[in-house]
Amino acid sequence: MVIRYDKDIDVIYIKLTDGIVAESDEDKPGIILDFDDFGNIVGIEVLNASEKINQPNGIIYEVA
């Protein structure tokens, strides 16, 4: 998994797999889901991230 925040355009992209994006769908305003040919989620894009996330440039990673 790769999480990337672009502060210049205020977008967070969470890449879940190395799959090829075949289709994208804006699930909620500003939340875009990317799918492969089989309907699996490849990535999640959050537009205007600083308005939706408290600290878009900070990540806490936990493994349980």
Sine and cosine of phi, psi and omega as CSV:
sin_phi,cos_phi,sin_psi,cos_psi,sin_omega,cos_omega
0.00,0.00,0.65,-0.76,0.04,-1.00
-0.79,-0.61,0.74,-0.67,0.07,-1.00
-0.88,-0.48,0.82,-0.57,-0.05,-1.00
-0.77,-0.64,0.76,-0.65,0.07,-1.00
-0.92,-0.39,0.82,-0.57,0.06,-1.00
-0.96,-0.28,0.98,-0.21,-0.08,-1.00
-0.93,0.36,-0.42,0.91,0.00,-1.00
-0.91,0.41,-0.59,0.80,0.02,-1.00
-0.93,-0.37,0.04,1.00,0.08,-1.00
0.84,0.54,0.79,0.61,-0.02,-1.00
-0.77,-0.64,0.70,-0.71,0.14,-0.99
-0.95,-0.30,0.72,-0.70,0.11,-0.99
-0.84,-0.55,0.80,-0.60,0.04,-1.00
-0.94,-0.33,0.94,-0.33,0.00,-1.00
-1.00,-0.07,0.90,-0.43,-0.08,-1.00
-1.00,0.01,-0.57,0.82,-0.01,-1.00
-0.64,-0.77,0.12,-0.99,0.07,-1.00
-1.00,0.00,0.22,0.98,-0.02,-1.00
-0.90,0.44,0.35,-0.94,0.03,-1.00
-1.00,0.09,0.76,-0.65,0.03,-1.00
-0.96,0.28,0.86,-0.52,0.02,-1.00
-0.97,-0.26,-0.43,0.90,-0.07,-1.00
-0.42,-0.91,0.55,-0.84,0.07,-1.00
-0.80,-0.60,0.54,-0.84,-0.02,-1.00
-0.63,-0.78,0.78,-0.63,0.07,-1.00
-0.99,0.12,0.99,-0.11,-0.08,-1.00
-0.89,0.45,-0.77,0.63,0.07,-1.00
-0.77,-0.63,0.33,-0.94,0.02,-1.00
-0.81,0.59,0.86,-0.51,0.04,-1.00
0.99,0.10,0.05,1.00,0.03,-1.00
-0.87,-0.49,0.94,-0.35,-0.08,-1.00
-0.93,-0.37,0.80,-0.60,0.03,-1.00
-0.97,-0.22,0.75,-0.66,0.05,-1.00
-0.97,-0.25,0.73,-0.69,-0.06,-1.00
-0.85,-0.52,0.47,-0.88,0.12,-0.99
-1.00,0.02,-0.09,-1.00,-0.02,-1.00
-0.89,0.46,-0.35,0.94,-0.05,-1.00
-0.99,-0.14,0.04,1.00,0.00,-1.00
1.00,0.05,0.12,0.99,0.04,-1.00
-0.99,0.16,0.59,-0.81,0.02,-1.00
-0.96,0.28,0.82,-0.58,0.02,-1.00
-0.99,-0.11,-0.61,0.79,-0.04,-1.00
-0.31,-0.95,0.23,-0.97,0.00,-1.00
-0.75,-0.66,0.78,-0.63,0.02,-1.00
-0.90,-0.43,0.75,-0.66,0.02,-1.00
-0.91,-0.43,0.93,-0.38,0.04,-1.00
-0.99,0.10,0.47,-0.88,-0.04,-1.00
0.77,0.64,0.76,0.65,-0.14,-0.99
-0.85,0.53,-0.61,0.79,-0.05,-1.00
-0.91,0.41,-0.32,0.95,0.06,-1.00
-1.00,0.09,-0.34,0.94,-0.09,-1.00
-0.95,-0.31,-0.38,0.92,-0.10,-0.99
-0.81,-0.59,0.72,-0.69,-0.06,-1.00
-0.85,0.52,-0.76,0.65,-0.01,-1.00
-0.77,-0.63,0.99,0.12,-0.07,-1.00
-0.90,0.43,-0.35,0.94,0.00,-1.00
-0.99,-0.17,0.18,0.98,0.05,-1.00
-0.85,-0.52,0.68,-0.74,-0.05,-1.00
-0.76,-0.65,0.70,-0.72,0.15,-0.99
-0.93,-0.38,0.84,-0.54,-0.04,-1.00
-0.94,-0.33,0.83,-0.56,-0.01,-1.00
-0.80,-0.60,0.65,-0.76,0.11,-0.99
-0.87,-0.50,0.82,-0.57,-0.03,-1.00
-0.94,-0.35,0.00,0.00,0.00,0.00
